[in-house]
Amino acid sequence: MYTTAWSGLFGNLDLRPGETVVVRGATSSLGQAAVNLAVDHSATVLTTTQDPQ
């Protein structure tokens, strides 16, 4: 999951510190990996989920 998240955030999006990224499906394993990586690289993270709670 972390390899896929890394590729999406940094390979495709070229996410840089201080930028904001929206992670859809943040409760999935891939979503959690993306959140963790983005936060670790000083990005602001907004998340969505289908879970109403």
C-alpha positions in Angstrom: 0.0 0.0 0.0 2.8 2.5 0.8 4.4 2.0 -2.6 1.2 2.7 -4.4 0.5 5.7 -2.1 4.0 7.0 -2.6 3.8 6.7 -6.4 0.5 8.6 -6.5 1.5 11.4 -4.1 5.1 12.0 -5.2 5.4 10.4 -8.6 2.1 11.6 -10.1 1.2 14.6 -8.1 4.7 15.8 -7.2 3.3 16.7 -3.7 5.6 19.2 -1.9 5.7 20.4 1.7 3.1 23.0 2.5 0.7 21.9 -0.2 -2.8 20.5 0.4 -4.0 17.2 -0.8 -7.5 15.5 -0.5 -7.4 11.8 0.2 -10.7 10.1 -0.7 -11.4 6.9 1.1 -9.1 7.8 4.0 -10.3 4.8 6.1 -9.0 2.2 3.6 -5.5 0.8 3.9 -4.3 2.8 0.8 -6.0 5.9 2.1 -4.3 5.6 5.5 -0.9 5.1 3.9 -1.5 8.2 1.7 -2.5 10.3 4.8 0.6 9.0 6.7 3.0 9.8 3.9 1.5 13.2 3.2 1.6 14.3 6.8 5.2 13.0 7.2 6.2 15.2 4.3 4.5 18.3 5.9 1.5 18.5 3.6 -1.9 19.6 4.7 -4.3 16.6 4.4 -8.1 16.8 3.9 -9.9 13.4 4.0 -13.3 11.9 3.0 -15.0 8.7 3.8 -18.3 7.0 3.2 -18.6 6.1 6.8 -21.4 8.4 8.3 -19.9 8.2 11.8 
